[in-house]
Amino acid sequence: MGKIHIFRSKTLRFLFYTAFYLSILLALLYLYGFKDSFTGSFIYNDF
């Protein structure tokens, strides 16, 4: 079995890794970033 030939070019390797890690970052922001955005501001009303 030969290796994948897309990783021979440094430019294609850079673009692949950039897209891969950017997709992971965007997925994490999508999963965890919007939980507190619709809760409103926290004001101390109970004191």
mmCIF entry with sequence, helices, sheets and N, C-alpha, C, O atoms, coordinates in Angstrom:
data_MODEL
# 
_entry.id   MODEL 
# 
_entity.id                         1 
_entity.type                       polymer 
_entity.pdbx_number_of_molecules   1 
# 
_entity_poly.entity_id                      1 
_entity_poly.type                           'polypeptide(L)' 
_entity_poly.nstd_linkage                   no 
_entity_poly.nstd_monomer                   no 
_entity_poly.pdbx_seq_one_letter_code       MGKIHIFRSKTLRFLFYTAFYLSILLALLYLYGFKDSFTGSFIYNDF 
_entity_poly.pdbx_seq_one_letter_code_can   MGKIHIFRSKTLRFLFYTAFYLSILLALLYLYGFKDSFTGSFIYNDF 
_entity_poly.pdbx_strand_id                 A 
# 
loop_
_entity_poly_seq.entity_id 
_entity_poly_seq.num 
_entity_poly_seq.mon_id 
_entity_poly_seq.hetero 
1 1  MET n 
1 2  GLY n 
1 3  LYS n 
1 4  ILE n 
1 5  HIS n 
1 6  ILE n 
1 7  PHE n 
1 8  ARG n 
1 9  SER n 
1 10 LYS n 
1 11 THR n 
1 12 LEU n 
1 13 ARG n 
1 14 PHE n 
1 15 LEU n 
1 16 PHE n 
1 17 TYR n 
1 18 THR n 
1 19 ALA n 
1 20 PHE n 
1 21 TYR n 
1 22 LEU n 
1 23 SER n 
1 24 ILE n 
1 25 LEU n 
1 26 LEU n 
1 27 ALA n 
1 28 LEU n 
1 29 LEU n 
1 30 TYR n 
1 31 LEU n 
1 32 TYR n 
1 33 GLY n 
1 34 PHE n 
1 35 LYS n 
1 36 ASP n 
1 37 SER n 
1 38 PHE n 
1 39 THR n 
1 40 GLY n 
1 41 SER n 
1 42 PHE n 
1 43 ILE n 
1 44 TYR n 
1 45 ASN n 
1 46 ASP n 
1 47 PHE n 
# 
_struct_asym.id          A 
_struct_asym.entity_id   1 
# 
loop_
_struct_conf.conf_type_id 
_struct_conf.id 
_struct_conf.pdbx_PDB_helix_id 
_struct_conf.beg_label_comp_id 
_struct_conf.beg_label_asym_id 
_struct_conf.beg_label_seq_id 
_struct_conf.pdbx_beg_PDB_ins_code 
_struct_conf.end_label_comp_id 
_struct_conf.end_label_asym_id 
_struct_conf.end_label_seq_id 
_struct_conf.pdbx_end_PDB_ins_code 
_struct_conf.beg_auth_comp_id 
_struct_conf.beg_auth_asym_id 
_struct_conf.beg_auth_seq_id 
_struct_conf.end_auth_comp_id 
_struct_conf.end_auth_asym_id 
_struct_conf.end_auth_seq_id 
_struct_conf.pdbx_PDB_helix_class 
_struct_conf.details 
_struct_conf.pdbx_PDB_helix_length 
HELX_P HELX_P1 AA1 HIS A 5  ? ARG A 8  ? HIS A 5  ARG A 8  5 ? 4  
HELX_P HELX_P2 AA2 LYS A 10 ? TYR A 32 ? LYS A 10 TYR A 32 1 ? 23 
# 
_struct_conf_type.id          HELX_P 
_struct_conf_type.criteria    ? 
_struct_conf_type.reference   ? 
# 
loop_
_atom_site.group_PDB 
_atom_site.id 
_atom_site.type_symbol 
_atom_site.label_atom_id 
_atom_site.label_alt_id 
_atom_site.label_comp_id 
_atom_site.label_asym_id 
_atom_site.label_entity_id 
_atom_site.label_seq_id 
_atom_site.pdbx_PDB_ins_code 
_atom_site.Cartn_x 
_atom_site.Cartn_y 
_atom_site.Cartn_z 
_atom_site.occupancy 
_atom_site.B_iso_or_equiv 
_atom_site.pdbx_formal_charge 
_atom_site.auth_seq_id 
_atom_site.auth_comp_id 
_atom_site.auth_asym_id 
_atom_site.auth_atom_id 
_atom_site.pdbx_PDB_model_num 
ATOM 1   N N  . MET A 1 1  ? 0.840   -1.181 0.000  1.00 0.00 ? 1  MET A N  1 
ATOM 2   C CA . MET A 1 1  ? 0.000   0.000  0.000  1.00 0.00 ? 1  MET A CA 1 
ATOM 3   C C  . MET A 1 1  ? 0.885   1.244  0.000  1.00 0.00 ? 1  MET A C  1 
ATOM 4   O O  . MET A 1 1  ? 1.773   1.385  0.841  1.00 0.00 ? 1  MET A O  1 
ATOM 5   N N  . GLY A 1 2  ? 0.640   2.119  -0.925 1.00 0.00 ? 2  GLY A N  1 
ATOM 6   C CA . GLY A 1 2  ? 1.415   3.337  -1.003 1.00 0.00 ? 2  GLY A CA 1 
ATOM 7   C C  . GLY A 1 2  ? 0.799   4.444  -0.172 1.00 0.00 ? 2  GLY A C  1 
ATOM 8   O O  . GLY A 1 2  ? -0.371  4.386  0.205  1.00 0.00 ? 2  GLY A O  1 
ATOM 9   N N  . LYS A 1 3  ? 1.597   5.439  0.103  1.00 0.00 ? 3  LYS A N  1 
ATOM 10  C CA . LYS A 1 3  ? 1.099   6.582  0.850  1.00 0.00 ? 3  LYS A CA 1 
ATOM 11  C C  . LYS A 1 3  ? 0.248   7.455  -0.065 1.00 0.00 ? 3  LYS A C  1 
ATOM 12  O O  . LYS A 1 3  ? 0.327   7.357  -1.290 1.00 0.00 ? 3  LYS A O  1 
ATOM 13  N N  . ILE A 1 4  ? -0.550  8.291  0.538  1.00 0.00 ? 4  ILE A N  1 
ATOM 14  C CA . ILE A 1 4  ? -1.376  9.213  -0.237 1.00 0.00 ? 4  ILE A CA 1 
ATOM 15  C C  . ILE A 1 4  ? -0.459  10.277 -0.835 1.00 0.00 ? 4  ILE A C  1 
ATOM 16  O O  . ILE A 1 4  ? 0.377   10.846 -0.134 1.00 0.00 ? 4  ILE A O  1 
ATOM 17  N N  . HIS A 1 5  ? -0.615  10.541 -2.115 1.00 0.00 ? 5  HIS A N  1 
ATOM 18  C CA . HIS A 1 5  ? 0.290   11.449 -2.809 1.00 0.00 ? 5  HIS A CA 1 
ATOM 19  C C  . HIS A 1 5  ? -0.062  12.921 -2.625 1.00 0.00 ? 5  HIS A C  1 
ATOM 20  O O  . HIS A 1 5  ? 0.661   13.788 -3.117 1.00 0.00 ? 5  HIS A O  1 
ATOM 21  N N  . ILE A 1 6  ? -1.156  13.221 -1.928 1.00 0.00 ? 6  ILE A N  1 
ATOM 22  C CA . ILE A 1 6  ? -1.525  14.622 -1.734 1.00 0.00 ? 6  ILE A CA 1 
ATOM 23  C C  . ILE A 1 6  ? -0.566  15.316 -0.770 1.00 0.00 ? 6  ILE A C  1 
ATOM 24  O O  . ILE A 1 6  ? -0.440  16.541 -0.796 1.00 0.00 ? 6  ILE A O  1 
ATOM 25  N N  . PHE A 1 7  ? 0.106   14.548 0.076  1.00 0.00 ? 7  PHE A N  1 
ATOM 26  C CA . PHE A 1 7  ? 0.977   15.143 1.076  1.00 0.00 ? 7  PHE A CA 1 
ATOM 27  C C  . PHE A 1 7  ? 2.388   15.386 0.556  1.00 0.00 ? 7  PHE A C  1 
ATOM 28  O O  . PHE A 1 7  ? 3.254   15.792 1.331  1.00 0.00 ? 7  PHE A O  1 
ATOM 29  N N  . ARG A 1 8  ? 2.644   15.155 -0.705 1.00 0.00 ? 8  ARG A N  1 
ATOM 30  C CA . ARG A 1 8  ? 3.961   15.466 -1.257 1.00 0.00 ? 8  ARG A CA 1 
ATOM 31  C C  . ARG A 1 8  ? 4.145   16.967 -1.433 1.00 0.00 ? 8  ARG A C  1 
ATOM 32  O O  . ARG A 1 8  ? 5.244   17.485 -1.233 1.00 0.00 ? 8  ARG A O  1 
ATOM 33  N N  . SER A 1 9  ? 3.097   17.655 -1.801 1.00 0.00 ? 9  SER A N  1 
ATOM 34  C CA . SER A 1 9  ? 3.171   19.094 -1.997 1.00 0.00 ? 9  SER A CA 1 
ATOM 35  C C  . SER A 1 9  ? 2.977   19.794 -0.653 1.00 0.00 ? 9  SER A C  1 
ATOM 36  O O  . SER A 1 9  ? 2.021   19.515 0.071  1.00 0.00 ? 9  SER A O  1 
ATOM 37  N N  . LYS A 1 10 ? 3.890   20.702 -0.329 1.00 0.00 ? 10 LYS A N  1 
ATOM 38  C CA . LYS A 1 10 ? 3.787   21.413 0.947  1.00 0.00 ? 10 LYS A CA 1 
ATOM 39  C C  . LYS A 1 10 ? 2.594   22.359 0.962  1.00 0.00 ? 10 LYS A C  1 
ATOM 40  O O  . LYS A 1 10 ? 1.996   22.585 2.014  1.00 0.00 ? 10 LYS A O  1 
ATOM 41  N N  . THR A 1 11 ? 2.246   22.909 -0.188 1.00 0.00 ? 11 THR A N  1 
ATOM 42  C CA . THR A 1 11 ? 1.108   23.820 -0.255 1.00 0.00 ? 11 THR A CA 1 
ATOM 43  C C  . THR A 1 11 ? -0.200  23.075 -0.006 1.00 0.00 ? 11 THR A C  1 
ATOM 44  O O  . THR A 1 11 ? -1.051  23.544 0.750  1.00 0.00 ? 11 THR A O  1 
ATOM 45  N N  . LEU A 1 12 ? -0.358  21.918 -0.638 1.00 0.00 ? 12 LEU A N  1 
ATOM 46  C CA . LEU A 1 12 ? -1.578  21.137 -0.422 1.00 0.00 ? 12 LEU A CA 1 
ATOM 47  C C  . LEU A 1 12 ? -1.662  20.610 0.999  1.00 0.00 ? 12 LEU A C  1 
ATOM 48  O O  . LEU A 1 12 ? -2.750  20.536 1.570  1.00 0.00 ? 12 LEU A O  1 
ATOM 49  N N  . ARG A 1 13 ? -0.529  20.244 1.574  1.00 0.00 ? 13 ARG A N  1 
ATOM 50  C CA . ARG A 1 13 ? -0.505  19.786 2.961  1.00 0.00 ? 13 ARG A CA 1 
ATOM 51  C C  . ARG A 1 13 ? -0.917  20.917 3.902  1.00 0.00 ? 13 ARG A C  1 
ATOM 52  O O  . ARG A 1 13 ? -1.686  20.701 4.839  1.00 0.00 ? 13 ARG A O  1 
ATOM 53  N N  . PHE A 1 14 ? -0.402  22.127 3.649  1.00 0.00 ? 14 PHE A N  1 
ATOM 54  C CA . PHE A 1 14 ? -0.761  23.282 4.468  1.00 0.00 ? 14 PHE A CA 1 
ATOM 55  C C  . PHE A 1 14 ? -2.253  23.583 4.355  1.00 0.00 ? 14 PHE A C  1 
ATOM 56  O O  . PHE A 1 14 ? -2.911  23.851 5.360  1.00 0.00 ? 14 PHE A O  1 
ATOM 57  N N  . LEU A 1 15 ? -2.783  23.542 3.147  1.00 0.00 ? 15 LEU A N  1 
ATOM 58  C CA . LEU A 1 15 ? -4.203  23.824 2.955  1.00 0.00 ? 15 LEU A CA 1 
ATOM 59  C C  . LEU A 1 15 ? -5.079  22.754 3.603  1.00 0.00 ? 15 LEU A C  1 
ATOM 60  O O  . LEU A 1 15 ? -6.129  23.065 4.166  1.00 0.00 ? 15 LEU A O  1 
ATOM 61  N N  . PHE A 1 16 ? -4.656  21.511 3.525  1.00 0.00 ? 16 PHE A N  1 
ATOM 62  C CA . PHE A 1 16 ? -5.418  20.430 4.149  1.00 0.00 ? 16 PHE A CA 1 
ATOM 63  C C  . PHE A 1 16 ? -5.447  20.582 5.663  1.00 0.00 ? 16 PHE A C  1 
ATOM 64  O O  . PHE A 1 16 ? -6.513  20.501 6.273  1.00 0.00 ? 16 PHE A O  1 
ATOM 65  N N  . TYR A 1 17 ? -4.289  20.802 6.271  1.00 0.00 ? 17 TYR A N  1 
ATOM 66  C CA . TYR A 1 17 ? -4.245  20.941 7.723  1.00 0.00 ? 17 TYR A CA 1 
ATOM 67  C C  . TYR A 1 17 ? -4.974  22.196 8.188  1.00 0.00 ? 17 TYR A C  1 
ATOM 68  O O  . TYR A 1 17 ? -5.615  22.181 9.239  1.00 0.00 ? 17 TYR A O  1 
ATOM 69  N N  . THR A 1 18 ? -4.888  23.281 7.423  1.00 0.00 ? 18 THR A N  1 
ATOM 70  C CA . THR A 1 18 ? -5.600  24.500 7.785  1.00 0.00 ? 18 THR A CA 1 
ATOM 71  C C  . THR A 1 18 ? -7.104  24.274 7.759  1.00 0.00 ? 18 THR A C  1 
ATOM 72  O O  . THR A 1 18 ? -7.803  24.671 8.691  1.00 0.00 ? 18 THR A O  1 
ATOM 73  N N  . ALA A 1 19 ? -7.605  23.648 6.716  1.00 0.00 ? 19 ALA A N  1 
ATOM 74  C CA . ALA A 1 19 ? -9.042  23.373 6.626  1.00 0.00 ? 19 ALA A CA 1 
ATOM 75  C C  . ALA A 1 19 ? -9.481  22.389 7.704  1.00 0.00 ? 19 ALA A C  1 
ATOM 76  O O  . ALA A 1 19 ? -10.573 22.523 8.256  1.00 0.00 ? 19 ALA A O  1 
ATOM 77  N N  . PHE A 1 20 ? -8.644  21.406 8.007  1.00 0.00 ? 20 PHE A N  1 
ATOM 78  C CA . PHE A 1 20 ? -8.979  20.405 9.017  1.00 0.00 ? 20 PHE A CA 1 
ATOM 79  C C  . PHE A 1 20 ? -9.108  21.034 10.402 1.00 0.00 ? 20 PHE A C  1 
ATOM 80  O O  . PHE A 1 20 ? -10.105 20.821 11.091 1.00 0.00 ? 20 PHE A O  1 
ATOM 81  N N  . TYR A 1 21 ? -8.100  21.810 10.810 1.00 0.00 ? 21 TYR A N  1 
ATOM 82  C CA . TYR A 1 21 ? -8.138  22.404 12.141 1.00 0.00 ? 21 TYR A CA 1 
ATOM 83  C C  . TYR A 1 21 ? -9.156  23.530 12.233 1.00 0.00 ? 21 TYR A C  1 
ATOM 84  O O  . TYR A 1 21 ? -9.723  23.755 13.302 1.00 0.00 ? 21 TYR A O  1 
ATOM 85  N N  . LEU A 1 22 ? -9.399  24.239 11.141 1.00 0.00 ? 22 LEU A N  1 
ATOM 86  C CA . LEU A 1 22 ? -10.427 25.268 11.149 1.00 0.00 ? 22 LEU A CA 1 
ATOM 87  C C  . LEU A 1 22 ? -11.812 24.646 11.292 1.00 0.00 ? 22 LEU A C  1 
ATOM 88  O O  . LEU A 1 22 ? -12.675 25.206 11.968 1.00 0.00 ? 22 LEU A O  1 
ATOM 89  N N  . SER A 1 23 ? -12.027 23.512 10.672 1.00 0.00 ? 23 SER A N  1 
ATOM 90  C CA . SER A 1 23 ? -13.322 22.845 10.819 1.00 0.00 ? 23 SER A CA 1 
ATOM 91  C C  . SER A 1 23 ? -13.523 22.338 12.245 1.00 0.00 ? 23 SER A C  1 
ATOM 92  O O  . SER A 1 23 ? -14.639 22.388 12.763 1.00 0.00 ? 23 SER A O  1 
ATOM 93  N N  . ILE A 1 24 ? -12.463 21.852 12.886 1.00 0.00 ? 24 ILE A N  1 
ATOM 94  C CA . ILE A 1 24 ? -12.571 21.431 14.288 1.00 0.00 ? 24 ILE A CA 1 
ATOM 95  C C  . ILE A 1 24 ? -12.875 22.628 15.179 1.00 0.00 ? 24 ILE A C  1 
ATOM 96  O O  . ILE A 1 24 ? -13.718 22.539 16.071 1.00 0.00 ? 24 ILE A O  1 
ATOM 97  N N  . LEU A 1 25 ? -12.198 23.743 14.946 1.00 0.00 ? 25 LEU A N  1 
ATOM 98  C CA . LEU A 1 25 ? -12.428 24.945 15.744 1.00 0.00 ? 25 LEU A CA 1 
ATOM 99  C C  . LEU A 1 25 ? -13.849 25.457 15.571 1.00 0.00 ? 25 LEU A C  1 
ATOM 100 O O  . LEU A 1 25 ? -14.502 25.815 16.551 1.00 0.00 ? 25 LEU A O  1 
ATOM 101 N N  . LEU A 1 26 ? -14.332 25.495 14.344 1.00 0.00 ? 26 LEU A N  1 
ATOM 102 C CA . LEU A 1 26 ? -15.691 25.966 14.100 1.00 0.00 ? 26 LEU A CA 1 
ATOM 103 C C  . LEU A 1 26 ? -16.730 25.019 14.694 1.00 0.00 ? 26 LEU A C  1 
ATOM 104 O O  . LEU A 1 26 ? -17.771 25.466 15.176 1.00 0.00 ? 26 LEU A O  1 
ATOM 105 N N  . ALA A 1 27 ? -16.459 23.730 14.664 1.00 0.00 ? 27 ALA A N  1 
ATOM 106 C CA . ALA A 1 27 ? -17.383 22.771 15.270 1.00 0.00 ? 27 ALA A CA 1 
ATOM 107 C C  . ALA A 1 27 ? -17.443 22.955 16.784 1.00 0.00 ? 27 ALA A C  1 
ATOM 108 O O  . ALA A 1 27 ? -18.521 22.881 17.373 1.00 0.00 ? 27 ALA A O  1 
ATOM 109 N N  . LEU A 1 28 ? -16.299 23.192 17.416 1.00 0.00 ? 28 LEU A N  1 
ATOM 110 C CA . LEU A 1 28 ? -16.293 23.418 18.861 1.00 0.00 ? 28 LEU A CA 1 
ATOM 111 C C  . LEU A 1 28 ? -16.982 24.723 19.227 1.00 0.00 ? 28 LEU A C  1 
ATOM 112 O O  . LEU A 1 28 ? -17.701 24.789 20.224 1.00 0.00 ? 28 LEU A O  1 
ATOM 113 N N  . LEU A 1 29 ? -16.768 25.764 18.426 1.00 0.00 ? 29 LEU A N  1 
ATOM 114 C CA . LEU A 1 29 ? -17.460 27.024 18.682 1.00 0.00 ? 29 LEU A CA 1 
ATOM 115 C C  . LEU A 1 29 ? -18.962 26.875 18.485 1.00 0.00 ? 29 LEU A C  1 
ATOM 116 O O  . LEU A 1 29 ? -19.751 27.469 19.220 1.00 0.00 ? 29 LEU A O  1 
ATOM 117 N N  . TYR A 1 30 ? -19.354 26.089 17.503 1.00 0.00 ? 30 TYR A N  1 
ATOM 118 C CA . TYR A 1 30 ? -20.779 25.861 17.274 1.00 0.00 ? 30 TYR A CA 1 
ATOM 119 C C  . TYR A 1 30 ? -21.398 25.071 18.423 1.00 0.00 ? 30 TYR A C  1 
ATOM 120 O O  . TYR A 1 30 ? -22.518 25.364 18.843 1.00 0.00 ? 30 TYR A O  1 
ATOM 121 N N  . LEU A 1 31 ? -20.686 24.082 18.930 1.00 0.00 ? 31 LEU A N  1 
ATOM 122 C CA . LEU A 1 31 ? -21.235 23.250 19.999 1.00 0.00 ? 31 LEU A CA 1 
ATOM 123 C C  . LEU A 1 31 ? -21.283 23.966 21.341 1.00 0.00 ? 31 LEU A C  1 
ATOM 124 O O  . LEU A 1 31 ? -22.262 23.837 22.076 1.00 0.00 ? 31 LEU A O  1 
ATOM 125 N N  . TYR A 1 32 ? -20.244 24.714 21.666 1.00 0.00 ? 32 TYR A N  1 
ATOM 126 C CA . TYR A 1 32 ? -20.134 25.288 23.001 1.00 0.00 ? 32 TYR A CA 1 
ATOM 127 C C  . TYR A 1 32 ? -20.255 26.801 23.045 1.00 0.00 ? 32 TYR A C  1 
ATOM 128 O O  . TYR A 1 32 ? -20.334 27.364 24.137 1.00 0.00 ? 32 TYR A O  1 
ATOM 129 N N  . GLY A 1 33 ? -20.272 27.477 21.920 1.00 0.00 ? 33 GLY A N  1 
ATOM 130 C CA . GLY A 1 33 ? -20.258 28.931 21.921 1.00 0.00 ? 33 GLY A CA 1 
ATOM 131 C C  . GLY A 1 33 ? -21.608 29.580 22.077 1.00 0.00 ? 33 GLY A C  1 
ATOM 132 O O  . GLY A 1 33 ? -21.685 30.727 22.518 1.00 0.00 ? 33 GLY A O  1 
ATOM 133 N N  . PHE A 1 34 ? -22.676 28.888 21.733 1.00 0.00 ? 34 PHE A N  1 
ATOM 134 C CA . PHE A 1 34 ? -23.985 29.517 21.730 1.00 0.00 ? 34 PHE A CA 1 
ATOM 135 C C  . PHE A 1 34 ? -24.821 29.176 22.950 1.00 0.00 ? 34 PHE A C  1 
ATOM 136 O O  . PHE A 1 34 ? -26.006 29.510 22.984 1.00 0.00 ? 34 PHE A O  1 
ATOM 137 N N  . LYS A 1 35 ? -24.258 28.536 23.933 1.00 0.00 ? 35 LYS A N  1 
ATOM 138 C CA . LYS A 1 35 ? -25.046 28.153 25.107 1.00 0.00 ? 35 LYS A CA 1 
ATOM 139 C C  . LYS A 1 35 ? -25.432 29.358 25.958 1.00 0.00 ? 35 LYS A C  1 
ATOM 140 O O  . LYS A 1 35 ? -26.552 29.411 26.467 1.00 0.00 ? 35 LYS A O  1 
ATOM 141 N N  . ASP A 1 36 ? -24.543 30.313 26.123 1.00 0.00 ? 36 ASP A N  1 
ATOM 142 C CA . ASP A 1 36 ? -24.804 31.450 26.997 1.00 0.00 ? 36 ASP A CA 1 
ATOM 143 C C  . ASP A 1 36 ? -25.199 32.707 26.245 1.00 0.00 ? 36 ASP A C  1 
ATOM 144 O O  . ASP A 1 36 ? -25.371 33.755 26.867 1.00 0.00 ? 36 ASP A O  1 
ATOM 145 N N  . SER A 1 37 ? -25.347 32.642 24.942 1.00 0.00 ? 37 SER A N  1 
ATOM 146 C CA . SER A 1 37 ? -25.596 33.864 24.187 1.00 0.00 ? 37 SER A CA 1 
ATOM 147 C C  . SER A 1 37 ? -27.039 34.338 24.311 1.00 0.00 ? 37 SER A C  1 
ATOM 148 O O  . SER A 1 37 ? -27.298 35.528 24.130 1.00 0.00 ? 37 SER A O  1 
ATOM 149 N N  . PHE A 1 38 ? -27.984 33.458 24.609 1.00 0.00 ? 38 PHE A N  1 
ATOM 150 C CA . PHE A 1 38 ? -29.383 33.848 24.672 1.00 0.00 ? 38 PHE A CA 1 
ATOM 151 C C  . PHE A 1 38 ? -29.922 33.893 26.098 1.00 0.00 ? 38 PHE A C  1 
ATOM 152 O O  . PHE A 1 38 ? -31.135 33.971 26.293 1.00 0.00 ? 38 PHE A O  1 
ATOM 153 N N  . THR A 1 39 ? -29.052 33.845 27.087 1.00 0.00 ? 39 THR A N  1 
ATOM 154 C CA . THR A 1 39 ? -29.518 33.859 28.472 1.00 0.00 ? 39 THR A CA 1 
ATOM 155 C C  . THR A 1 39 ? -29.698 35.269 28.996 1.00 0.00 ? 39 THR A C  1 
ATOM 156 O O  . THR A 1 39 ? -30.350 35.449 30.025 1.00 0.00 ? 39 THR A O  1 
ATOM 157 N N  . GLY A 1 40 ? -29.153 36.266 28.342 1.00 0.00 ? 40 GLY A N  1 
ATOM 158 C CA . GLY A 1 40 ? -29.270 37.631 28.813 1.00 0.00 ? 40 GLY A CA 1 
ATOM 159 C C  . GLY A 1 40 ? -28.171 37.967 29.799 1.00 0.00 ? 40 GLY A C  1 
ATOM 160 O O  . GLY A 1 40 ? -27.359 37.115 30.161 1.00 0.00 ? 40 GLY A O  1 
ATOM 161 N N  . SER A 1 41 ? -28.155 39.211 30.227 1.00 0.00 ? 41 SER A N  1 
ATOM 162 C CA . SER A 1 41 ? -27.120 39.630 31.168 1.00 0.00 ? 41 SER A CA 1 
ATOM 163 C C  . SER A 1 41 ? -27.532 39.252 32.586 1.00 0.00 ? 41 SER A C  1 
ATOM 164 O O  . SER A 1 41 ? -28.717 39.239 32.919 1.00 0.00 ? 41 SER A O  1 
ATOM 165 N N  . PHE A 1 42 ? -26.552 38.950 33.403 1.00 0.00 ? 42 PHE A N  1 
ATOM 166 C CA . PHE A 1 42 ? -26.805 38.527 34.777 1.00 0.00 ? 42 PHE A CA 1 
ATOM 167 C C  . PHE A 1 42 ? -26.780 39.744 35.676 1.00 0.00 ? 42 PHE A C  1 
ATOM 168 O O  . PHE A 1 42 ? -25.767 40.437 35.769 1.00 0.00 ? 42 PHE A O  1 
ATOM 169 N N  . ILE A 1 43 ? -27.889 40.004 36.334 1.00 0.00 ? 43 ILE A N  1 
ATOM 170 C CA . ILE A 1 43 ? -27.997 41.152 37.236 1.00 0.00 ? 43 ILE A CA 1 
ATOM 171 C C  . ILE A 1 43 ? -28.367 40.606 38.613 1.00 0.00 ? 43 ILE A C  1 
ATOM 172 O O  . ILE A 1 43 ? -29.196 39.704 38.734 1.00 0.00 ? 43 ILE A O  1 
ATOM 173 N N  . TYR A 1 44 ? -27.744 41.162 39.641 1.00 0.00 ? 44 TYR A N  1 
ATOM 174 C CA . TYR A 1 44 ? -28.006 40.713 41.006 1.00 0.00 ? 44 TYR A CA 1 
ATOM 175 C C  . TYR A 1 44 ? -29.332 41.301 41.481 1.00 0.00 ? 44 TYR A C  1 
ATOM 176 O O  . TYR A 1 44 ? -29.362 42.402 42.031 1.00 0.00 ? 44 TYR A O  1 
ATOM 177 N N  . ASN A 1 45 ? -30.408 40.583 41.275 1.00 0.00 ? 45 ASN A N  1 
ATOM 178 C CA . ASN A 1 45 ? -31.728 41.058 41.679 1.00 0.00 ? 45 ASN A CA 1 
ATOM 179 C C  . ASN A 1 45 ? -32.149 40.531 43.044 1.00 0.00 ? 45 ASN A C  1 
ATOM 180 O O  . ASN A 1 45 ? -33.067 41.081 43.653 1.00 0.00 ? 45 ASN A O  1 
ATOM 181 N N  . ASP A 1 46 ? -31.517 39.502 43.529 1.00 0.00 ? 46 ASP A N  1 
ATOM 182 C CA . ASP A 1 46 ? -31.990 38.841 44.743 1.00 0.00 ? 46 ASP A CA 1 
ATOM 183 C C  . ASP A 1 46 ? -31.393 39.395 46.032 1.00 0.00 ? 46 ASP A C  1 
ATOM 184 O O  . ASP A 1 46 ? -31.612 38.807 47.091 1.00 0.00 ? 46 ASP A O  1 
ATOM 185 N N  . PHE A 1 47 ? -30.665 40.476 45.991 1.00 0.00 ? 47 PHE A N  1 
ATOM 186 C CA . PHE A 1 47 ? -30.034 40.982 47.211 1.00 0.00 ? 47 PHE A CA 1 
ATOM 187 C C  . PHE A 1 47 ? -30.874 42.036 47.861 1.00 0.00 ? 47 PHE A C  1 
ATOM 188 O O  . PHE A 1 47 ? -30.494 42.573 48.901 1.00 0.00 ? 47 PHE A O  1 
# 
